[in-house]
Amino acid sequence: MITTSKGKRKVKPREVTTLALSFDHRFIDGSLASRFLADVAASLEDPRFLPDLKDG
């Protein structure tokens, strides 16, 4: 939901993807891997990150 300049709320479609991570529990703790994936997702959701993707 977004709020327009006139104060009305409306639905705005957006692209969504699923991120998955596979790792070996013998070497990497699950909570560490989960935090890493959360950090990756936060970076991708940050609007300041998007211009870097377009330059590639």
VMD Tcl script that draws the C-alpha trace (Angstrom):
set ca {
  {0.00 0.00 0.00}
  {1.14 3.50 -0.78}
  {-0.39 6.85 0.08}
  {-0.91 9.26 -2.81}
  {-0.26 13.00 -2.59}
  {-4.01 13.45 -2.02}
  {-3.91 11.15 1.02}
  {-5.61 8.18 -0.62}
  {-4.20 4.68 -0.16}
  {-3.80 2.37 -3.12}
  {-2.11 -0.90 -4.00}
  {1.14 -0.62 -5.94}
  {2.42 -3.81 -7.58}
  {6.06 -4.68 -7.08}
  {8.43 -7.43 -8.08}
  {9.08 -10.12 -5.48}
  {11.54 -12.98 -5.48}
  {12.47 -15.81 -3.19}
  {16.02 -16.11 -1.89}
  {17.30 -19.52 -0.84}
  {20.57 -20.52 0.75}
  {22.12 -23.95 1.03}
  {25.02 -24.62 3.38}
  {26.78 -27.44 5.19}
  {25.80 -27.50 8.89}
  {29.15 -29.07 9.72}
  {30.92 -25.82 8.79}
  {28.38 -23.00 9.12}
  {25.93 -22.46 11.97}
  {22.31 -22.04 10.80}
  {21.82 -18.74 12.64}
  {24.90 -17.26 10.96}
  {23.64 -18.32 7.53}
  {20.21 -16.89 8.30}
  {21.71 -13.53 9.29}
  {23.78 -13.51 6.09}
  {20.69 -14.11 3.96}
  {18.81 -11.37 5.85}
  {21.69 -8.96 5.14}
  {21.63 -9.86 1.43}
  {17.86 -9.28 1.31}
  {18.22 -5.93 3.11}
  {20.88 -4.84 0.60}
  {18.66 -5.76 -2.34}
  {15.71 -3.88 -0.83}
  {17.79 -0.72 -0.26}
  {17.00 1.80 -3.03}
  {20.61 3.07 -2.92}
  {21.71 -0.40 -4.11}
  {19.63 -0.36 -7.30}
  {21.73 2.11 -9.34}
  {24.71 -0.25 -8.97}
  {22.73 -3.02 -10.64}
  {21.94 -0.90 -13.69}
  {25.59 0.03 -14.37}
  {26.72 -3.60 -14.74}
}
mol new
graphics top color blue
foreach p $ca { graphics top sphere $p radius 0.5 }
foreach p [lrange $ca 0 end-1] q [lrange $ca 1 end] { graphics top cylinder $p $q radius 0.2 }
display resetview
